[in-house]
C-alpha cells in the first residue's frame, strides 16, 4: 500500500492538529510542506479547496481518496490506531462530548481569537474587549483543568490535542499578559504539550515541497 501524503504548513493550527493526530496514531506518512502562495498543482488536484491539511490516502486511485478537514484527519488516524486511547473507546458518551467541545472552539472561540489577533496586530483600540471575549472560553478550560489533568478527564483525549494549536495562538497574542493571567491550569496544560518531545517532532522544519507541476 502506498504511504498516505499529507500536504501541510508548519504553523497553520489546522495542519498542526492533523500532524499531532497522525503522530499520536504512530502512522507513517509522506509529509509535504507547501507554500500557500505557490500551491503545487498536485495539491490542488487532490483538493480544490487549496487549504491545509490535505491527506491523500491512496494516490494510485483515480480519483484519489482525500480527507481535507483537520478533525477528520485526526479521526481517521486514531480510528486506525489509538495506542493512548485518545478516543476513550471504553466510554460511548466520550467521543460525542469531545466533538461538542471541539466544535464550540472551532465555531465560536476561533472567531473571537481571529478578532483578538487582528486587533493586536493592527493596534486597534478594542484589544481588551476582544481578549475578554476569548477569556470566556479560556475560563471554561481552566474550570475543566481544575477538575482533572486533561480537558475531558484524568486521561488525555482527542479534545486536548485538537485544541492545543489554537490555545497556543491565544497565548502568543499578548504574551506578557498571558503569563500573569488568572489561568494557571491552562498554562500548565499548554506547557505540557509545548515542551514535549512530541511537539518538537511535530513542529520540525521541512523544506517546501514544490512538486512536478511547476
C-alpha positions, 0 to 999 in steps of 0.5 A: 500500500502506498504511504498516505501524503499529507500536504501541510504548513508548519504553523497553520493550527489546522495542519498542526492538529492533523500532524499531532493526530497522525503522530499520536496514531504512530502512522507513517506518512509522506509529509509535504510542506507547501507554500500557500502562495505557490500551491503545487498543482498536485495539491490542488488536484487532490483538493480544490479547496487549496487549504491545509491539511490535505491527506491523500490516502491512496494516490494510485486511485483515480480519483484519489481518496482525500480527507481535507478537514483537520478533525477528520484527519485526526479521526481517521488516524486514531480510528486506525490506531489509538495506542493512548486511547485518545478516543476513550473507546471504553466510554460511548458518551466520550467521543460525542462530548469531545466533538461538542467541545471541539466544535464550540472552539472551532465555531465560536472561540476561533472567531473571537481569537481571529478578532483578538489577533487582528486587533493586536496586530493592527493596534486597534483600540478594542484589544481588551474587549476582544481578549475578554471575549476569548477569556470566556472560553479560556475560563471554561478550560481552566474550570475543566483543568481544575477538575482533572489533568486533561480537558475531558478527564484524568486521561488525555483525549482527542479534545486536548490535542485538537485544541492545543494549536489554537490555545497556543495562538491565544497565548502568543497574542499578548504574551506578557499578559498571558503569563500573569493571567488568572489561568494557571491550569491552562498554562500548565496544560499548554506547557505540557504539550509545548515542551514535549518531545512530541511537539518538537517532532511535530513542529520540525522544519521541512523544506517546501515541497514544490512538486512536478507541476511547476 
